[in-house]
Amino acid sequence: VQLVESGGGLVQPGGSLRLSCAASGFAFSNYGMTWYRQAPGKEREAVVGISRSGDITNYADSVKGRFTISRDNVKNMVFLQMNSLKPDDTAVYYCATNIGRVVWGQGTQVTVSS
């Protein structure tokens, strides 16, 4: 079972990034997926979750209207489109799922700075 994030980087305030999470080793389409983030010195927080079919999403208030989650159950991937990025969005971003135990990816760094 493996989750691998990619797409992080350095972006200026107001910019955009698209994160990807590739899943393997489990029946991806049977499970909801969640993006989390952890900023330096802060606890890990849930950013957005998506149901197994993709028809239900749940966003943290801090990212509503700026971030969009989606998934591709053929390619076993989940995405996070991040627009209008702010310095407060700087964090390591993780994808995760609960298959009876919580599985985490290794994370991808997002830095929003001018």
N, C-alpha and C positions, 0 to 999 in steps of 0.2 A: 504494500500500500504506500503510495507516494503522492505528494503534492509538490509541484515545483512552480514557484512564482517567477515572473520576469516582467520587465518593462519599467522598472524604477529608474530614477536618475535625478539630475539637477534641473530645475525649471524655475523661471522667473515668476513672481506673483502675477496672477491673471492667466498664466499659461495652462496647458493641458498635458495630461499623460494618460496612457492606457495600459493598465496592468493586466497580465494574463496569469492564469493558474492552470497548469496541465495536471490532470489526475490520472492515476493508473493503479491497477491492482485491486480494484473493487468495482461494484456495479454503480457507476457514477450516477446514472439517471434515477436511481432509487433514493438518492439522498439530497437533502438541502445542503447548501453551501453558504459560508459566511466569510466576509472579509473583515479582518481585525487590523488594528494598528497600535503601535506602541511608540510614543514619543519619549525622548530622553527624560528620565526622572519621573515618568508617569506610568500608571498602570495600563495594561493592554485593554483596549476598548473595542467593542463591536462597532463596525462602520455600517455594514449593510448585509442582510441575508436574503437568499433567494430560495424558493421552494424547488422541489425536485423537477417539477415540470416547467418552472420559470414563470408561472402566472402570478405568484405572490412574492412581493418584495417588502422589506422593512428597513427603512433608512434611519440612521441616527439624525437627530435634528440638525446637528452641526454640518451635515453634508447634503441635506435635502435640497433639490433643485440644482445641485452642482455635480453630483456624482450619479452615475448610472451603472447598475449591475446587470449583467446578462450571462447566459450560459448557452453552450452548444453541446447537446447530449449525444451528438454523433462523434464529435471530435474530443469529447470528454474534457471540456475546458470551461472555465468561468472567467469572466472579464470584469474589469472595473474601469469605466471611463470617468476620468476626473477632470473637470473643467473649472475655470475660475479659481485656480488654486491659490491658497493663502499660506503665509509662513506657518500658521498654526497647523497646517496639514502635514508638516514635516514629521516623518515617523518611519519606522519600519512597518511595512504592510505584509500581512500574512493571510493566506486563505486557509480555511479549516473546515472540517466536516466531522460529524459524529456518527460513526458506523457501529456503535456499541462501545467504542472508545473514541476519544477525540484525537484526530489526526491533524497535525500542523505541517505547513510547508516551512521552508527555511527562512522565508521572508525576503523582501526586496526593499531597498532604501529609497525613499522619496524625500528629496530636499527641495524646499521652495524658498528661494532666496534671490535677491538682486545682487 
